Amino acid sequence: MIGIVYGSSMGNTEDAAKLISESLGLENELLNVSDVDAAKINSFDKLILGTSTWGSGDLQDDWDAFDFKALNLSGKTVAVFGMGDSESYSDEYCNGMAKLYDEVVKAGAKVVGEVSTDGYTFDGSDAVRNGKFVGLALDADNQSDKTEGRISAWIEQIKPYFA
Protein backbone atom coordinates (compact mmCIF):
# COMPACT_ATOMS: atom_id res chain seq x y z
CA MET A 1 0.00 0.00 0.00
CA ILE A 2 1.27 3.42 -0.98
CA GLY A 3 0.61 6.40 1.26
CA ILE A 4 -0.09 9.68 -0.51
CA VAL A 5 0.09 12.45 2.07
CA TYR A 6 -0.47 16.10 1.23
CA GLY A 7 -0.73 19.46 2.95
CA SER A 8 -3.11 21.88 1.24
CA SER A 9 -4.40 25.29 2.31
CA MET A 10 -6.27 26.45 -0.80
CA GLY A 11 -7.10 23.07 -2.35
CA ASN A 12 -4.59 23.01 -5.22
CA THR A 13 -2.23 20.52 -3.57
CA GLU A 14 -5.19 18.37 -2.57
CA ASP A 15 -6.44 18.40 -6.17
CA ALA A 16 -3.00 17.37 -7.43
CA ALA A 17 -2.79 14.62 -4.79
CA LYS A 18 -6.18 13.28 -5.87
CA LEU A 19 -5.11 13.27 -9.52
CA ILE A 20 -1.88 11.45 -8.60
CA SER A 21 -3.86 8.94 -6.53
CA GLU A 22 -6.31 8.25 -9.37
CA SER A 23 -3.64 8.17 -12.09
CA LEU A 24 -1.19 5.95 -10.25
CA GLY A 25 -3.14 2.76 -10.96
CA LEU A 26 -1.79 1.15 -7.78
CA GLU A 27 -3.45 0.63 -4.41
CA ASN A 28 -2.96 3.75 -2.31
CA GLU A 29 -4.35 5.64 0.63
CA LEU A 30 -4.84 9.40 0.22
CA LEU A 31 -4.33 11.33 3.46
CA ASN A 32 -4.27 14.96 4.55
CA VAL A 33 -1.20 15.55 6.75
CA SER A 34 -3.45 17.38 9.23
CA ASP A 35 -5.15 14.03 9.91
CA VAL A 36 -2.04 11.86 10.44
CA ASP A 37 0.99 11.59 12.68
CA ALA A 38 4.49 10.27 12.08
CA ALA A 39 3.50 6.75 13.21
CA LYS A 40 0.89 6.56 10.44
CA ILE A 41 3.37 7.82 7.83
CA ASN A 42 6.03 5.42 9.14
CA SER A 43 3.58 2.52 8.59
CA PHE A 44 3.93 2.85 4.79
CA ASP A 45 6.89 1.39 2.88
CA LYS A 46 6.23 3.66 -0.09
CA LEU A 47 5.10 7.27 0.08
CA ILE A 48 4.26 10.19 -2.15
CA LEU A 49 4.31 13.46 -0.21
CA GLY A 50 3.10 16.85 -1.39
CA THR A 51 3.11 20.41 -0.13
CA SER A 52 2.37 23.89 -1.30
CA THR A 53 4.79 26.76 -0.73
CA TRP A 54 3.80 29.72 1.42
CA GLY A 55 5.23 33.03 2.56
CA SER A 56 8.89 33.37 1.63
CA GLY A 57 9.28 29.74 0.59
CA ASP A 58 7.81 27.99 3.64
CA LEU A 59 6.09 24.64 4.00
CA GLN A 60 2.32 24.53 4.02
CA ASP A 61 1.02 25.17 7.58
CA ASP A 62 0.05 21.58 8.45
CA TRP A 63 3.43 20.27 7.27
CA ASP A 64 5.15 23.14 9.09
CA ALA A 65 3.53 21.99 12.36
CA PHE A 66 4.35 18.30 11.69
CA ASP A 67 6.79 16.42 13.97
CA PHE A 68 9.45 15.42 11.44
CA LYS A 69 11.77 14.20 14.22
CA ALA A 70 9.45 11.22 14.73
CA LEU A 71 9.75 10.08 11.11
CA ASN A 72 11.71 6.91 10.39
CA LEU A 73 11.84 6.35 6.65
CA SER A 74 14.96 4.19 6.48
CA GLY A 75 14.76 1.84 3.52
CA LYS A 76 11.51 3.41 2.31
CA THR A 77 10.84 4.82 -1.15
CA VAL A 78 9.50 8.36 -1.25
CA ALA A 79 8.58 10.74 -4.06
CA VAL A 80 7.72 14.39 -3.44
CA PHE A 81 5.68 16.97 -5.29
CA GLY A 82 5.12 20.64 -4.67
CA MET A 83 2.92 23.51 -5.68
CA GLY A 84 4.30 26.97 -6.29
CA ASP A 85 3.64 30.24 -8.07
CA SER A 86 6.28 30.65 -10.76
CA GLU A 87 5.31 34.25 -11.54
CA SER A 88 4.51 36.02 -8.26
CA TYR A 89 7.13 34.06 -6.30
CA SER A 90 9.53 33.31 -9.13
CA ASP A 91 12.64 33.48 -6.93
CA GLU A 92 11.42 30.87 -4.43
CA TYR A 93 9.41 28.58 -6.69
CA CYS A 94 8.41 25.36 -4.90
CA ASN A 95 10.79 26.00 -1.99
CA GLY A 96 8.32 24.18 0.28
CA MET A 97 9.00 21.00 -1.71
CA ALA A 98 12.73 21.45 -1.01
CA LYS A 99 12.05 21.63 2.74
CA LEU A 100 9.87 18.49 2.58
CA TYR A 101 12.56 16.71 0.54
CA ASP A 102 15.26 17.65 3.06
CA GLU A 103 13.17 16.32 5.96
CA VAL A 104 12.48 12.94 4.33
CA VAL A 105 16.14 12.55 3.35
CA LYS A 106 17.08 13.30 6.97
CA ALA A 107 14.58 10.60 8.02
CA GLY A 108 16.42 8.05 5.83
CA ALA A 109 14.19 7.85 2.75
CA LYS A 110 15.33 6.87 -0.72
CA VAL A 111 13.84 9.68 -2.81
CA VAL A 112 12.87 9.07 -6.44
CA GLY A 113 11.19 11.19 -9.09
CA GLU A 114 13.46 14.12 -9.84
CA VAL A 115 12.19 16.25 -12.72
CA SER A 116 13.98 18.28 -15.38
CA THR A 117 13.55 22.06 -15.18
CA ASP A 118 12.92 22.14 -18.95
CA GLY A 119 9.62 23.84 -19.75
CA TYR A 120 9.48 25.73 -16.43
CA THR A 121 9.88 29.49 -16.08
CA PHE A 122 11.15 30.77 -12.72
CA ASP A 123 14.10 32.73 -11.35
CA GLY A 124 15.18 30.53 -8.45
CA SER A 125 14.25 27.49 -6.43
CA ASP A 126 15.77 25.64 -3.49
CA ALA A 127 14.05 22.56 -4.95
CA VAL A 128 16.57 22.44 -7.81
CA ARG A 129 19.51 20.22 -6.95
CA ASN A 130 22.09 19.14 -9.49
CA GLY A 131 20.10 20.92 -12.21
CA LYS A 132 16.78 19.13 -11.59
CA PHE A 133 13.79 19.53 -9.31
CA VAL A 134 13.90 17.07 -6.38
CA GLY A 135 10.34 16.08 -7.28
CA LEU A 136 7.38 17.17 -9.36
CA ALA A 137 6.93 20.96 -9.44
CA LEU A 138 3.43 22.20 -10.25
CA ASP A 139 1.90 25.66 -10.66
CA ALA A 140 -1.89 25.75 -10.49
CA ASP A 141 -1.93 29.55 -10.68
CA ASN A 142 -0.03 30.09 -13.92
CA GLN A 143 0.44 26.71 -15.60
CA SER A 144 -2.65 24.69 -14.70
CA ASP A 145 -2.88 23.61 -18.34
CA LYS A 146 0.35 21.64 -17.84
CA THR A 147 -0.62 19.91 -14.57
CA GLU A 148 -2.23 16.75 -15.98
CA GLY A 149 0.58 16.17 -18.49
CA ARG A 150 3.27 16.74 -15.88
CA ILE A 151 1.57 14.38 -13.44
CA SER A 152 1.16 11.69 -16.13
CA ALA A 153 4.81 11.88 -17.17
CA TRP A 154 5.97 11.85 -13.54
CA ILE A 155 3.81 8.83 -12.68
CA GLU A 156 5.29 6.89 -15.59
CA GLN A 157 8.75 7.77 -14.26
CA ILE A 158 8.12 6.79 -10.62
CA LYS A 159 5.71 3.88 -11.10
CA PRO A 160 8.45 1.20 -11.38
CA TYR A 161 9.64 2.18 -7.88
CA PHE A 162 6.14 1.83 -6.47
CA ALA A 163 4.86 -1.31 -8.22
C-alpha positions as CSV (number, residue, x, y, z in Angstrom):
1,M,0.0,0.0,0.0
2,I,1.3,3.4,-1.0
3,G,0.6,6.4,1.3
4,I,-0.1,9.7,-0.5
5,V,0.1,12.4,2.1
6,Y,-0.5,16.1,1.2
7,G,-0.7,19.5,3.0
8,S,-3.1,21.9,1.2
9,S,-4.4,25.3,2.3
10,M,-6.3,26.5,-0.8
11,G,-7.1,23.1,-2.4
12,N,-4.6,23.0,-5.2
13,T,-2.2,20.5,-3.6
14,E,-5.2,18.4,-2.6
15,D,-6.4,18.4,-6.2
16,A,-3.0,17.4,-7.4
17,A,-2.8,14.6,-4.8
18,K,-6.2,13.3,-5.9
19,L,-5.1,13.3,-9.5
20,I,-1.9,11.5,-8.6
21,S,-3.9,8.9,-6.5
22,E,-6.3,8.3,-9.4
23,S,-3.6,8.2,-12.1
24,L,-1.2,5.9,-10.2
25,G,-3.1,2.8,-11.0
26,L,-1.8,1.1,-7.8
27,E,-3.4,0.6,-4.4
28,N,-3.0,3.7,-2.3
29,E,-4.3,5.6,0.6
30,L,-4.8,9.4,0.2
31,L,-4.3,11.3,3.5
32,N,-4.3,15.0,4.6
33,V,-1.2,15.5,6.7
34,S,-3.4,17.4,9.2
35,D,-5.2,14.0,9.9
36,V,-2.0,11.9,10.4
37,D,1.0,11.6,12.7
38,A,4.5,10.3,12.1
39,A,3.5,6.8,13.2
40,K,0.9,6.6,10.4
41,I,3.4,7.8,7.8
42,N,6.0,5.4,9.1
43,S,3.6,2.5,8.6
44,F,3.9,2.9,4.8
45,D,6.9,1.4,2.9
46,K,6.2,3.7,-0.1
47,L,5.1,7.3,0.1
48,I,4.3,10.2,-2.2
49,L,4.3,13.5,-0.2
50,G,3.1,16.9,-1.4
51,T,3.1,20.4,-0.1
52,S,2.4,23.9,-1.3
53,T,4.8,26.8,-0.7
54,W,3.8,29.7,1.4
55,G,5.2,33.0,2.6
56,S,8.9,33.4,1.6
57,G,9.3,29.7,0.6
58,D,7.8,28.0,3.6
59,L,6.1,24.6,4.0
60,Q,2.3,24.5,4.0
61,D,1.0,25.2,7.6
62,D,0.1,21.6,8.4
63,W,3.4,20.3,7.3
64,D,5.1,23.1,9.1
65,A,3.5,22.0,12.4
66,F,4.4,18.3,11.7
67,D,6.8,16.4,14.0
68,F,9.4,15.4,11.4
69,K,11.8,14.2,14.2
70,A,9.4,11.2,14.7
71,L,9.7,10.1,11.1
72,N,11.7,6.9,10.4
73,L,11.8,6.3,6.7
74,S,15.0,4.2,6.5
75,G,14.8,1.8,3.5
76,K,11.5,3.4,2.3
77,T,10.8,4.8,-1.1
78,V,9.5,8.4,-1.2
79,A,8.6,10.7,-4.1
80,V,7.7,14.4,-3.4
81,F,5.7,17.0,-5.3
82,G,5.1,20.6,-4.7
83,M,2.9,23.5,-5.7
84,G,4.3,27.0,-6.3
85,D,3.6,30.2,-8.1
86,S,6.3,30.7,-10.8
87,E,5.3,34.3,-11.5
88,S,4.5,36.0,-8.3
89,Y,7.1,34.1,-6.3
90,S,9.5,33.3,-9.1
91,D,12.6,33.5,-6.9
92,E,11.4,30.9,-4.4
93,Y,9.4,28.6,-6.7
94,C,8.4,25.4,-4.9
95,N,10.8,26.0,-2.0
96,G,8.3,24.2,0.3
97,M,9.0,21.0,-1.7
98,A,12.7,21.5,-1.0
99,K,12.0,21.6,2.7
100,L,9.9,18.5,2.6
101,Y,12.6,16.7,0.5
102,D,15.3,17.7,3.1
103,E,13.2,16.3,6.0
104,V,12.5,12.9,4.3
105,V,16.1,12.5,3.4
106,K,17.1,13.3,7.0
107,A,14.6,10.6,8.0
108,G,16.4,8.0,5.8
109,A,14.2,7.9,2.7
110,K,15.3,6.9,-0.7
111,V,13.8,9.7,-2.8
112,V,12.9,9.1,-6.4
113,G,11.2,11.2,-9.1
114,E,13.5,14.1,-9.8
115,V,12.2,16.2,-12.7
116,S,14.0,18.3,-15.4
117,T,13.6,22.1,-15.2
118,D,12.9,22.1,-19.0
119,G,9.6,23.8,-19.7
120,Y,9.5,25.7,-16.4
121,T,9.9,29.5,-16.1
122,F,11.2,30.8,-12.7
123,D,14.1,32.7,-11.4
124,G,15.2,30.5,-8.5
125,S,14.2,27.5,-6.4
126,D,15.8,25.6,-3.5
127,A,14.1,22.6,-4.9
128,V,16.6,22.4,-7.8
129,R,19.5,20.2,-6.9
130,N,22.1,19.1,-9.5
131,G,20.1,20.9,-12.2
132,K,16.8,19.1,-11.6
133,F,13.8,19.5,-9.3
134,V,13.9,17.1,-6.4
135,G,10.3,16.1,-7.3
136,L,7.4,17.2,-9.4
137,A,6.9,21.0,-9.4
138,L,3.4,22.2,-10.3
139,D,1.9,25.7,-10.7
140,A,-1.9,25.8,-10.5
141,D,-1.9,29.6,-10.7
142,N,0.0,30.1,-13.9
143,Q,0.4,26.7,-15.6
144,S,-2.6,24.7,-14.7
145,D,-2.9,23.6,-18.3
146,K,0.4,21.6,-17.8
147,T,-0.6,19.9,-14.6
148,E,-2.2,16.8,-16.0
149,G,0.6,16.2,-18.5
150,R,3.3,16.7,-15.9
151,I,1.6,14.4,-13.4
152,S,1.2,11.7,-16.1
153,A,4.8,11.9,-17.2
154,W,6.0,11.8,-13.5
155,I,3.8,8.8,-12.7
156,E,5.3,6.9,-15.6
157,Q,8.7,7.8,-14.3
158,I,8.1,6.8,-10.6
159,K,5.7,3.9,-11.1
160,P,8.5,1.2,-11.4
161,Y,9.6,2.2,-7.9
162,F,6.1,1.8,-6.5
163,A,4.9,-1.3,-8.2
